[in-house]
Amino acid sequence: MRYTKRESGFTLIELMVVLVILGILATFLMPKILNRPDEARIIKAKNDIRAIESALQLYKIDNGSYPTTEQGLMALVKKPDIEPIPRHYRDGGYLDYESTPVDPWGNKYIYRSPGEGDREYEIISFGADGKEGGEGVDADIRSWEIK
């Protein structure tokens, strides 16, 4: 069976049309794709805070109170050696970390117990800039504001 010249492949014009179409699509899609990592980090921080809250609840059930501010979130990873020493600390801890949990931007979560007002504790990520306050990706993510 012999192939004619037309059946042997794409022409240069056809390839150029495909490249132009791909270029146009990339122009519209790239900004949307590039903004997603910031949204993903915010979602991860909120999920991390929820997981930490669950671990705090288990800690309180086992030991009668939350870790103090001085004991910090490390108390969920390793048994505290400062007062009050938990009496019924779970083997392996309450979080699967080797050190204090950090937010998606690499900063330690802020933990206070008791928290401000009538809150028993509070967990905060200062967002992308690592500073208190801010807007957008720099906004603080606070445990009591997560729904």
Secondary structure as UniProt FT lines:
FT   HELIX           5..8
FT   HELIX           12..34
FT   HELIX           36..63
FT   TURN            69..71
FT   HELIX           73..76
FT   TURN            91..92
FT   TURN            104..105
FT   STRAND          110..112
FT   TURN            117..118
FT   STRAND          122..125
FT   TURN            127..130
FT   HELIX           136..138
FT   STRAND          141..142
FT   HELIX           143..145
//
